[in-house]
């Protein structure tokens, strides 16, 4: 009696790894990653529809296609995924800001990064030094603070 061939073995992926595969652009995936993704989508049609919605959103965001965002949210709300429903509800809470993020070319990301950096330095130094040392660490970030004090 001939044996039936076994299905190809599938690598065990963590939820974080699958999340990574879903969010990346398909052309950026390595061959093995692409094969894993194809196998996941082949085995589970629900995940395949979720993947399509995630990729559509990623394309809208990277292409700054804010005019199509409303249509995408309607498709997401018709999907069977409560996580997407929650995501859309979060988008709708500040719809004007979301639309601006999809259409306006400038960003305050650099400012936010500097504020975050300053907060980190302050947190590290809390109760340990005075304003002069904080000032040196903020203004001369490439050199260690102890070389500036000398």
Secondary structure, DSSP 8 states (H G I E B T S, - for coil): --------------HHHHHHHHHS-GGGS-HHHHHHHHHHHHH-HHHHHHHHHHHHHHHHHHTT-GGGHHHHHHHHHHSS-HHHHHHHHHHHHTHHHHHHHHH-----HHHHHHHHHHHHHHHHHTTTS-HHHHHHHHH-TTS-HHHHH-
